[in-house]
Amino acid sequence: MYKKTWIVFLGMIGWLVLCPGLRGGVAAQEEAHVLGHEDILGKLQRPPVVFPHDLHMDHLEEEGCGVCHHVFDEDAGVLVPADDPDIGCTECHGAKKEGHKPGLRQAFHGSCNVCHRKMNKSGQANRPVTCGECHKRRAVAGQER
């Protein structure tokens, strides 16, 4: 009897290790995007960034989607929320700066670092601001948005 219990126990542990997506039942996973964009930026010097979109939507609910999903209003000379929230960064930002639009790498770093540093300085939170805090080795290439 004791031997059977161990076999069942080890079998369950093996199942959990081999089937990580099934742990916890049908729990929904957070929507995340891997921001690498090697098609635009070329070979990356650091791993791509895993961007937890849902987490950012929750934290920026008050500011709205236009914080990230924006377009440049030529007449007013300012960024305004995009009509289409599905518009991604690569729709407007290329590899290099073009006029008023920063290149993709600068747009990411400008938006992310500025916001994170602002939140850290105000004491709201402790958000990542160094390279290695965002560019982690475990990112999965090929899931870019």
VOROTI-173573 format. One record per atom (N, C-alpha, C, O): x, y, z; atom name; residue in three letters; chain. Coordinates in steps of 0.02 Angstrom, whole numbers, plus 50000, padded with zeros to 5 digits. Layout:
<atoms>
c1; c2; c3; atom; type; mol
X; Y; Z; CA; Ala; A
...
</atoms>
This chain:
<atoms>
c1; c2; c3; atom; type; mol
50041; 49940; 50000; N; Met; A
50000; 50000; 50000; CA; Met; A
50043; 50063; 50000; C; Met; A
50029; 50111; 49963; O; Met; A
50095; 50064; 50041; N; Tyr; A
50139; 50121; 50047; CA; Tyr; A
50174; 50135; 49980; C; Tyr; A
50182; 50192; 49961; O; Tyr; A
50195; 50082; 49945; N; Lys; A
50229; 50088; 49881; CA; Lys; A
50182; 50118; 49829; C; Lys; A
50204; 50159; 49788; O; Lys; A
50119; 50098; 49829; N; Lys; A
50070; 50125; 49781; CA; Lys; A
50059; 50200; 49791; C; Lys; A
50053; 50237; 49743; O; Lys; A
50057; 50221; 49854; N; Thr; A
50047; 50292; 49870; CA; Thr; A
50105; 50333; 49841; C; Thr; A
50093; 50386; 49813; O; Thr; A
50166; 50310; 49849; N; Trp; A
50224; 50345; 49823; CA; Trp; A
50223; 50349; 49748; C; Trp; A
50240; 50400; 49719; O; Trp; A
50202; 50295; 49715; N; Ile; A
50198; 50294; 49642; CA; Ile; A
50147; 50346; 49618; C; Ile; A
50160; 50383; 49571; O; Ile; A
50089; 50348; 49650; N; Val; A
50038; 50396; 49632; CA; Val; A
50064; 50467; 49645; C; Val; A
50054; 50512; 49604; O; Val; A
50095; 50478; 49702; N; Phe; A
50122; 50544; 49720; CA; Phe; A
50174; 50567; 49669; C; Phe; A
50170; 50624; 49645; O; Phe; A
50221; 50524; 49653; N; Leu; A
50273; 50542; 49604; CA; Leu; A
50243; 50553; 49535; C; Leu; A
50266; 50596; 49497; O; Leu; A
50192; 50514; 49518; N; Gly; A
50158; 50524; 49455; CA; Gly; A
50125; 50592; 49451; C; Gly; A
50127; 50625; 49398; O; Gly; A
50094; 50614; 49505; N; Met; A
50062; 50679; 49507; CA; Met; A
50113; 50735; 49501; C; Met; A
50102; 50784; 49465; O; Met; A
50169; 50728; 49536; N; Ile; A
50223; 50778; 49531; CA; Ile; A
50248; 50782; 49459; C; Ile; A
50257; 50837; 49432; O; Ile; A
50259; 50725; 49429; N; Gly; A
50281; 50723; 49359; CA; Gly; A
50232; 50756; 49313; C; Gly; A
50251; 50793; 49268; O; Gly; A
50167; 50744; 49324; N; Trp; A
50116; 50774; 49283; CA; Trp; A
50117; 50850; 49290; C; Trp; A
50111; 50886; 49240; O; Trp; A
50125; 50875; 49350; N; Leu; A
50127; 50947; 49361; CA; Leu; A
50188; 50979; 49328; C; Leu; A
50185; 51034; 49302; O; Leu; A
50244; 50944; 49329; N; Val; A
50305; 50970; 49298; CA; Val; A
50299; 50969; 49222; C; Val; A
50319; 51017; 49189; O; Val; A
50272; 50916; 49195; N; Leu; A
50268; 50909; 49122; CA; Leu; A
50210; 50948; 49092; C; Leu; A
50212; 50962; 49032; O; Leu; A
50160; 50965; 49131; N; Cys; A
50101; 51001; 49105; CA; Cys; A
50089; 51065; 49144; C; Cys; A
50038; 51072; 49177; O; Cys; A
50136; 51114; 49140; N; Pro; A
50129; 51174; 49180; CA; Pro; A
50067; 51216; 49162; C; Pro; A
50041; 51251; 49204; O; Pro; A
50045; 51211; 49099; N; Gly; A
49987; 51250; 49079; CA; Gly; A
49922; 51226; 49111; C; Gly; A
49872; 51262; 49111; O; Gly; A
49923; 51166; 49139; N; Leu; A
49862; 51139; 49169; CA; Leu; A
49859; 51149; 49244; C; Leu; A
49809; 51133; 49275; O; Leu; A
49912; 51176; 49273; N; Arg; A
49912; 51188; 49345; CA; Arg; A
49858; 51238; 49363; C; Arg; A
49848; 51287; 49327; O; Arg; A
49824; 51226; 49417; N; Gly; A
49774; 51274; 49440; CA; Gly; A
49709; 51271; 49400; C; Gly; A
49669; 51318; 49404; O; Gly; A
49698; 51219; 49363; N; Gly; A
49635; 51212; 49327; CA; Gly; A
49632; 51257; 49266; C; Gly; A
49677; 51257; 49225; O; Gly; A
49578; 51295; 49260; N; Val; A
49565; 51334; 49201; CA; Val; A
49579; 51408; 49214; C; Val; A
49546; 51451; 49185; O; Val; A
49627; 51422; 49256; N; Ala; A
49643; 51492; 49273; CA; Ala; A
49667; 51529; 49210; C; Ala; A
49709; 51504; 49173; O; Ala; A
49639; 51588; 49200; N; Ala; A
49658; 51628; 49142; CA; Ala; A
49728; 51658; 49152; C; Ala; A
49746; 51679; 49206; O; Ala; A
49766; 51658; 49098; N; Gln; A
49832; 51688; 49102; CA; Gln; A
49827; 51760; 49079; C; Gln; A
49785; 51778; 49038; O; Gln; A
49872; 51801; 49105; N; Glu; A
49873; 51871; 49087; CA; Glu; A
49898; 51878; 49015; C; Glu; A
49943; 51842; 48994; O; Glu; A
49868; 51924; 48978; N; Glu; A
49890; 51937; 48911; CA; Glu; A
49957; 51974; 48915; C; Glu; A
49962; 52026; 48947; O; Glu; A
50007; 51947; 48882; N; Ala; A
50073; 51978; 48880; CA; Ala; A
50098; 51976; 48809; C; Ala; A
50083; 51931; 48770; O; Ala; A
50137; 52026; 48792; N; His; A
50168; 52031; 48727; CA; His; A
50243; 52029; 48735; C; His; A
50270; 52057; 48783; O; His; A
50277; 51997; 48689; N; Val; A
50350; 51998; 48690; CA; Val; A
50371; 52051; 48641; C; Val; A
50358; 52045; 48581; O; Val; A
50404; 52103; 48666; N; Leu; A
50424; 52159; 48625; CA; Leu; A
50497; 52151; 48604; C; Leu; A
50543; 52167; 48642; O; Leu; A
50506; 52126; 48545; N; Gly; A
50573; 52116; 48518; CA; Gly; A
50580; 52154; 48453; C; Gly; A
50627; 52193; 48444; O; Gly; A
50534; 52143; 48407; N; His; A
50531; 52177; 48343; CA; His; A
50597; 52177; 48305; C; His; A
50619; 52229; 48281; O; His; A
50627; 52118; 48301; N; Glu; A
50690; 52112; 48263; CA; Glu; A
50680; 52129; 48190; C; Glu; A
50728; 52148; 48155; O; Glu; A
50619; 52122; 48165; N; Asp; A
50605; 52140; 48095; CA; Asp; A
50616; 52214; 48083; C; Asp; A
50631; 52235; 48027; O; Asp; A
50610; 52254; 48135; N; Ile; A
50620; 52327; 48130; CA; Ile; A
50687; 52347; 48159; C; Ile; A
50723; 52386; 48128; O; Ile; A
50703; 52322; 48217; N; Leu; A
50763; 52344; 48253; CA; Leu; A
50827; 52305; 48235; C; Leu; A
50882; 52327; 48251; O; Leu; A
50819; 52249; 48201; N; Gly; A
50878; 52208; 48185; CA; Gly; A
50896; 52164; 48244; C; Gly; A
50856; 52154; 48290; O; Gly; A
50956; 52138; 48244; N; Lys; A
50979; 52093; 48297; CA; Lys; A
50980; 52131; 48363; C; Lys; A
51008; 52185; 48369; O; Lys; A
50949; 52101; 48413; N; Leu; A
50943; 52132; 48479; CA; Leu; A
51006; 52121; 48521; C; Leu; A
51035; 52066; 48519; O; Leu; A
51027; 52172; 48558; N; Gln; A
51084; 52166; 48603; CA; Gln; A
51063; 52135; 48669; C; Gln; A
51104; 52105; 48704; O; Gln; A
51000; 52142; 48687; N; Arg; A
50973; 52115; 48749; CA; Arg; A
50912; 52073; 48733; C; Arg; A
50883; 52080; 48679; O; Arg; A
50890; 52030; 48779; N; Pro; A
50829; 51991; 48767; CA; Pro; A
50769; 52037; 48758; C; Pro; A
50768; 52092; 48785; O; Pro; A
50719; 52014; 48720; N; Pro; A
50659; 52054; 48713; CA; Pro; A
50623; 52062; 48781; C; Pro; A
50635; 52024; 48828; O; Pro; A
50580; 52111; 48785; N; Val; A
50544; 52126; 48847; CA; Val; A
50476; 52092; 48845; C; Val; A
50439; 52097; 48796; O; Val; A
50460; 52056; 48899; N; Val; A
50393; 52029; 48907; CA; Val; A
50350; 52084; 48938; C; Val; A
50362; 52105; 48995; O; Val; A
50302; 52107; 48900; N; Phe; A
50260; 52164; 48920; CA; Phe; A
50192; 52139; 48943; C; Phe; A
50152; 52117; 48902; O; Phe; A
50178; 52143; 49009; N; Pro; A
50113; 52121; 49035; CA; Pro; A
50059; 52174; 49021; C; Pro; A
50049; 52220; 49060; O; Pro; A
50025; 52166; 48965; N; His; A
49976; 52216; 48942; CA; His; A
49919; 52226; 48993; C; His; A
49901; 52282; 49008; O; His; A
49891; 52171; 49018; N; Asp; A
49835; 52176; 49064; CA; Asp; A
49854; 52214; 49128; C; Asp; A
49816; 52255; 49152; O; Asp; A
49913; 52200; 49153; N; Leu; A
49938; 52235; 49213; CA; Leu; A
49941; 52310; 49201; C; Leu; A
49921; 52350; 49243; O; Leu; A
49967; 52329; 49143; N; His; A
49973; 52400; 49127; CA; His; A
49904; 52432; 49117; C; His; A
49893; 52489; 49138; O; His; A
49858; 52395; 49086; N; Met; A
49790; 52422; 49078; CA; Met; A
49758; 52435; 49147; C; Met; A
49725; 52486; 49156; O; Met; A
49769; 52390; 49194; N; Asp; A
49741; 52398; 49261; CA; Asp; A
49771; 52460; 49296; C; Asp; A
49735; 52499; 49325; O; Asp; A
49837; 52467; 49292; N; His; A
49871; 52522; 49327; CA; His; A
49860; 52589; 49293; C; His; A
49863; 52641; 49327; O; His; A
49847; 52589; 49228; N; Leu; A
49839; 52652; 49192; CA; Leu; A
49767; 52666; 49174; C; Leu; A
49752; 52706; 49129; O; Leu; A
49721; 52634; 49209; N; Glu; A
49650; 52640; 49193; CA; Glu; A
49627; 52713; 49195; C; Glu; A
49589; 52735; 49152; O; Glu; A
49651; 52750; 49244; N; Glu; A
49631; 52820; 49251; CA; Glu; A
49656; 52863; 49193; C; Glu; A
49620; 52906; 49168; O; Glu; A
49718; 52850; 49171; N; Glu; A
49748; 52888; 49116; CA; Glu; A
49718; 52870; 49049; C; Glu; A
49715; 52912; 49004; O; Glu; A
49697; 52808; 49041; N; Gly; A
49668; 52786; 48979; CA; Gly; A
49718; 52756; 48931; C; Gly; A
49779; 52762; 48941; O; Gly; A
49692; 52723; 48880; N; Cys; A
49734; 52688; 48831; CA; Cys; A
49778; 52735; 48791; C; Cys; A
49830; 52714; 48765; O; Cys; A
49757; 52798; 48785; N; Gly; A
49794; 52847; 48745; CA; Gly; A
49864; 52861; 48770; C; Gly; A
49904; 52890; 48734; O; Gly; A
49879; 52841; 48832; N; Val; A
49947; 52849; 48858; CA; Val; A
49995; 52812; 48812; C; Val; A
50050; 52837; 48797; O; Val; A
49976; 52754; 48790; N; Cys; A
50019; 52714; 48746; CA; Cys; A
49994; 52714; 48674; C; Cys; A
50033; 52721; 48627; O; Cys; A
49929; 52706; 48667; N; His; A
49899; 52704; 48600; CA; His; A
49880; 52775; 48579; C; His; A
49824; 52798; 48592; O; His; A
49927; 52808; 48546; N; His; A
49918; 52878; 48529; CA; His; A
49941; 52892; 48458; C; His; A
49973; 52851; 48426; O; His; A
49923; 52950; 48434; N; Val; A
49946; 52976; 48370; CA; Val; A
49966; 53049; 48382; C; Val; A
49946; 53079; 48432; O; Val; A
50004; 53077; 48336; N; Phe; A
50027; 53146; 48343; CA; Phe; A
49979; 53191; 48305; C; Phe; A
49968; 53181; 48245; O; Phe; A
49950; 53239; 48339; N; Asp; A
49906; 53288; 48308; CA; Asp; A
49949; 53345; 48281; C; Asp; A
49976; 53385; 48319; O; Asp; A
49956; 53347; 48215; N; Glu; A
50000; 53397; 48182; CA; Glu; A
49979; 53468; 48199; C; Glu; A
50021; 53511; 48212; O; Glu; A
49913; 53482; 48198; N; Asp; A
49889; 53549; 48211; CA; Asp; A
49904; 53573; 48282; C; Asp; A
49927; 53629; 48292; O; Asp; A
49889; 53530; 48331; N; Ala; A
49899; 53548; 48401; CA; Ala; A
49971; 53537; 48424; C; Ala; A
49993; 53566; 48473; O; Ala; A
50008; 53494; 48388; N; Gly; A
50077; 53479; 48406; CA; Gly; A
50084; 53437; 48468; C; Gly; A
50134; 53442; 48504; O; Gly; A
50034; 53394; 48482; N; Val; A
50035; 53352; 48541; CA; Val; A
50011; 53281; 48524; C; Val; A
49982; 53269; 48471; O; Val; A
50026; 53234; 48570; N; Leu; A
50000; 53167; 48563; CA; Leu; A
49928; 53165; 48586; C; Leu; A
49910; 53195; 48637; O; Leu; A
49887; 53130; 48549; N; Val; A
49816; 53121; 48568; CA; Val; A
49800; 53047; 48564; C; Val; A
49832; 53010; 48526; O; Val; A
49750; 53024; 48602; N; Pro; A
49731; 52953; 48599; CA; Pro; A
49714; 52932; 48527; C; Pro; A
49683; 52970; 48490; O; Pro; A
49734; 52872; 48508; N; Ala; A
49718; 52846; 48442; CA; Ala; A
49645; 52826; 48439; C; Ala; A
49616; 52804; 48489; O; Ala; A
49615; 52833; 48381; N; Asp; A
49546; 52811; 48372; CA; Asp; A
49540; 52736; 48379; C; Asp; A
49489; 52710; 48401; O; Asp; A
49593; 52701; 48360; N; Asp; A
49593; 52627; 48360; CA; Asp; A
49640; 52603; 48415; C; Asp; A
49701; 52609; 48407; O; Asp; A
49614; 52575; 48471; N; Pro; A
49658; 52552; 48525; CA; Pro; A
49700; 52492; 48506; C; Pro; A
49746; 52474; 48543; O; Pro; A
49686; 52460; 48449; N; Asp; A
49725; 52403; 48426; CA; Asp; A
49788; 52425; 48388; C; Asp; A
49828; 52383; 48369; O; Asp; A
49795; 52490; 48378; N; Ile; A
49854; 52514; 48343; CA; Ile; A
49916; 52501; 48387; C; Ile; A
49917; 52520; 48445; O; Ile; A
49965; 52469; 48359; N; Gly; A
50026; 52453; 48396; CA; Gly; A
50081; 52504; 48383; C; Gly; A
50075; 52545; 48338; O; Gly; A
50133; 52500; 48421; N; Cys; A
50189; 52547; 48417; CA; Cys; A
50220; 52547; 48347; C; Cys; A
50240; 52600; 48322; O; Cys; A
50224; 52488; 48316; N; Thr; A
50257; 52483; 48252; CA; Thr; A
50216; 52513; 48195; C; Thr; A
50242; 52520; 48139; O; Thr; A
50154; 52530; 48208; N; Glu; A
50114; 52562; 48156; CA; Glu; A
50142; 52631; 48138; C; Glu; A
50138; 52652; 48080; O; Glu; A
50171; 52665; 48187; N; Cys; A
50198; 52732; 48176; CA; Cys; A
50273; 52737; 48186; C; Cys; A
50306; 52778; 48153; O; Cys; A
50301; 52696; 48230; N; His; A
50372; 52701; 48247; CA; His; A
50413; 52650; 48208; C; His; A
50399; 52590; 48211; O; His; A
50462; 52675; 48171; N; Gly; A
50507; 52632; 48134; CA; Gly; A
50574; 52626; 48171; C; Gly; A
50579; 52641; 48230; O; Gly; A
50624; 52602; 48135; N; Ala; A
50690; 52591; 48165; CA; Ala; A
50723; 52657; 48185; C; Ala; A
50758; 52660; 48236; O; Ala; A
50712; 52709; 48146; N; Lys; A
50745; 52774; 48158; CA; Lys; A
50694; 52828; 48170; C; Lys; A
50635; 52822; 48151; O; Lys; A
50716; 52882; 48201; N; Lys; A
50674; 52941; 48212; CA; Lys; A
50654; 52970; 48145; C; Lys; A
50694; 52976; 48099; O; Lys; A
50591; 52990; 48140; N; Glu; A
50565; 53023; 48080; CA; Glu; A
50527; 53085; 48101; C; Glu; A
50471; 53079; 48128; O; Glu; A
50555; 53142; 48091; N; Gly; A
50523; 53205; 48110; CA; Gly; A
50510; 53207; 48185; C; Gly; A
50557; 53203; 48225; O; Gly; A
50446; 53214; 48205; N; His; A
50428; 53217; 48276; CA; His; A
50423; 53148; 48308; C; His; A
50417; 53143; 48369; O; His; A
50424; 53094; 48267; N; Lys; A
50416; 53026; 48294; CA; Lys; A
50483; 52995; 48311; C; Lys; A
50526; 52987; 48267; O; Lys; A
50492; 52976; 48374; N; Pro; A
50554; 52941; 48392; CA; Pro; A
50554; 52871; 48361; C; Pro; A
50502; 52844; 48344; O; Pro; A
50613; 52842; 48354; N; Gly; A
50618; 52774; 48331; CA; Gly; A
50586; 52727; 48382; C; Gly; A
50573; 52747; 48438; O; Gly; A
50574; 52666; 48361; N; Leu; A
50538; 52618; 48403; CA; Leu; A
50573; 52607; 48471; C; Leu; A
50541; 52609; 48523; O; Leu; A
50639; 52596; 48470; N; Arg; A
50676; 52585; 48532; CA; Arg; A
50670; 52646; 48579; C; Arg; A
50658; 52638; 48639; O; Arg; A
50677; 52705; 48551; N; Gln; A
50671; 52766; 48591; CA; Gln; A
50599; 52776; 48616; C; Gln; A
50589; 52800; 48672; O; Gln; A
50550; 52757; 48576; N; Ala; A
50480; 52764; 48598; CA; Ala; A
50466; 52717; 48657; C; Ala; A
50435; 52737; 48706; O; Ala; A
50490; 52655; 48651; N; Phe; A
50481; 52608; 48707; CA; Phe; A
50516; 52635; 48770; C; Phe; A
50485; 52641; 48823; O; Phe; A
50580; 52650; 48764; N; His; A
50618; 52671; 48822; CA; His; A
50591; 52737; 48850; C; His; A
50587; 52745; 48911; O; His; A
50573; 52783; 48806; N; Gly; A
50545; 52847; 48829; CA; Gly; A
50481; 52837; 48868; C; Gly; A
50473; 52863; 48924; O; Gly; A
50434; 52800; 48840; N; Ser; A
50370; 52790; 48873; CA; Ser; A
50378; 52750; 48937; C; Ser; A
50354; 52771; 48990; O; Ser; A
50411; 52694; 48933; N; Cys; A
50417; 52649; 48991; CA; Cys; A
50458; 52679; 49048; C; Cys; A
50434; 52684; 49105; O; Cys; A
50518; 52701; 49032; N; Asn; A
50562; 52727; 49084; CA; Asn; A
50535; 52790; 49117; C; Asn; A
50539; 52798; 49178; O; Asn; A
50509; 52835; 49076; N; Val; A
50482; 52898; 49103; CA; Val; A
50425; 52883; 49151; C; Val; A
50423; 52911; 49206; O; Val; A
50379; 52840; 49131; N; Cys; A
50322; 52824; 49173; CA; Cys; A
50344; 52787; 49236; C; Cys; A
50322; 52804; 49291; O; Cys; A
50387; 52738; 49229; N; His; A
50410; 52699; 49287; CA; His; A
50448; 52744; 49337; C; His; A
50437; 52740; 49397; O; His; A
50492; 52786; 49312; N; Arg; A
50530; 52832; 49356; CA; Arg; A
50483; 52881; 49392; C; Arg; A
50492; 52896; 49451; O; Arg; A
50433; 52905; 49356; N; Lys; A
50384; 52951; 49385; CA; Lys; A
50346; 52916; 49442; C; Lys; A
50336; 52946; 49495; O; Lys; A
50325; 52854; 49431; N; Met; A
50289; 52817; 49482; CA; Met; A
50335; 52803; 49543; C; Met; A
50313; 52809; 49600; O; Met; A
50396; 52785; 49529; N; Asn; A
50444; 52771; 49584; CA; Asn; A
50457; 52834; 49625; C; Asn; A
50459; 52831; 49686; O; Asn; A
50466; 52890; 49590; N; Lys; A
50482; 52953; 49625; CA; Lys; A
50423; 52976; 49668; C; Lys; A
50434; 53004; 49722; O; Lys; A
50362; 52964; 49645; N; Ser; A
50303; 52986; 49682; CA; Ser; A
50287; 52939; 49740; C; Ser; A
50243; 52953; 49780; O; Ser; A
50322; 52882; 49742; N; Gly; A
50310; 52834; 49796; CA; Gly; A
50251; 52789; 49783; C; Gly; A
50232; 52750; 49826; O; Gly; A
50221; 52793; 49723; N; Gln; A
50163; 52751; 49706; CA; Gln; A
50183; 52678; 49703; C; Gln; A
50145; 52634; 49725; O; Gln; A
50241; 52665; 49676; N; Ala; A
50261; 52595; 49665; CA; Ala; A
50336; 52592; 49655; C; Ala; A
50370; 52643; 49651; O; Ala; A
50360; 52531; 49651; N; Asn; A
50430; 52520; 49635; CA; Asn; A
50432; 52482; 49569; C; Asn; A
50430; 52420; 49568; O; Asn; A
50437; 52518; 49514; N; Arg; A
50435; 52489; 49447; CA; Arg; A
50506; 52481; 49420; C; Arg; A
50551; 52518; 49440; O; Arg; A
50516; 52434; 49373; N; Pro; A
50582; 52423; 49344; CA; Pro; A
50605; 52482; 49303; C; Pro; A
50567; 52511; 49264; O; Pro; A
50669; 52500; 49312; N; Val; A
50698; 52555; 49273; CA; Val; A
50767; 52539; 49244; C; Val; A
50791; 52575; 49201; O; Val; A
50797; 52485; 49267; N; Thr; A
50863; 52466; 49240; CA; Thr; A
50853; 52416; 49183; C; Thr; A
50802; 52383; 49178; O; Thr; A
50904; 52411; 49141; N; Cys; A
50900; 52367; 49082; CA; Cys; A
50879; 52296; 49101; C; Cys; A
50831; 52269; 49073; O; Cys; A
50915; 52266; 49148; N; Gly; A
50904; 52196; 49165; CA; Gly; A
50838; 52182; 49199; C; Gly; A
50816; 52125; 49202; O; Gly; A
50805; 52234; 49225; N; Glu; A
50741; 52223; 49257; CA; Glu; A
50685; 52211; 49206; C; Glu; A
50635; 52179; 49221; O; Glu; A
50694; 52237; 49146; N; Cys; A
50644; 52226; 49092; CA; Cys; A
50668; 52175; 49041; C; Cys; A
50630; 52133; 49018; O; Cys; A
50732; 52179; 49023; N; His; A
50761; 52134; 48974; CA; His; A
50786; 52072; 49009; C; His; A
50845; 52066; 49025; O; His; A
50740; 52025; 49021; N; Lys; A
50758; 51964; 49058; CA; Lys; A
50770; 51907; 49009; C; Lys; A
50739; 51903; 48956; O; Lys; A
50814; 51863; 49027; N; Arg; A
50835; 51808; 48984; CA; Arg; A
50780; 51758; 48968; C; Arg; A
50787; 51720; 48920; O; Arg; A
50725; 51758; 49005; N; Arg; A
50673; 51707; 48994; CA; Arg; A
50621; 51727; 48942; C; Arg; A
50572; 51690; 48932; O; Arg; A
50628; 51784; 48908; N; Ala; A
50579; 51804; 48857; CA; Ala; A
50578; 51754; 48800; C; Ala; A
50629; 51724; 48783; O; Ala; A
50519; 51744; 48771; N; Val; A
50510; 51697; 48717; CA; Val; A
50506; 51735; 48652; C; Val; A
50459; 51774; 48641; O; Val; A
50554; 51725; 48608; N; Ala; A
50555; 51760; 48544; CA; Ala; A
50499; 51734; 48499; C; Ala; A
50477; 51677; 48505; O; Ala; A
50477; 51777; 48455; N; Gly; A
50426; 51756; 48407; CA; Gly; A
50355; 51772; 48428; C; Gly; A
50308; 51758; 48391; O; Gly; A
50345; 51801; 48487; N; Gln; A
50278; 51819; 48510; CA; Gln; A
50270; 51895; 48510; C; Gln; A
50238; 51923; 48555; O; Gln; A
50298; 51927; 48461; N; Glu; A
50298; 51999; 48460; CA; Glu; A
50230; 52025; 48437; C; Glu; A
50192; 51991; 48402; O; Glu; A
50218; 52085; 48458; N; Arg; A
50155; 52116; 48437; CA; Arg; A
50173; 52177; 48397; C; Arg; A
50128; 52213; 48374; O; Arg; A
</atoms>
